[in-house]
Amino acid sequence: MKEFVCIRCPLGCALTAEEKDGEVIVTGNSCPRGREYAVAEMTDPVRTFSVSVRVKGGERGAVALRVSVPVNKKFIAPIAEQARHTVLTAPVRAGDTVIKNAASSGADLIAVASVARE
Ligand code: SF4
């Protein structure tokens, strides 16, 4: 059995979920969204997140990138590792896709800000 706090609304219901006979049984939810959340956390937990990468020749030395789509949380560490070894060259424009299919996750990394040449 796993315990979660539902983050789909500010109420923050305490959920429990367990798999029985191939079905996820959820308790503690006050509405159907809580069940959806718990089932997703049990079967395919995804996250939307940002990483920072270095930029050379720019007015700033780093820029944040966000994933283009939510990705399974098992890809967070590999994507962060890829970002740690990436150095972009200015200029970088907000909205640019700077890494395609990051860590083979299926998500691209998109610049969230612009960095002009220094
Ligand atoms: S289960 Fe429903 S009411 Fe409870 S926190 Fe989740 S979305 Fe909100």
Boltz pocket constraint, residues with backbone or C-beta under 6 A from the ligand:
constraints:
  - pocket:
      binder: B
      contacts: [[A, 6], [A, 7], [A, 8], [A, 9], [A, 10], [A, 11], [A, 12], [A, 13], [A, 28], [A, 29], [A, 30], [A, 31], [A, 32], [A, 33], [A, 34], [A, 35]]
      max_distance: 6.0
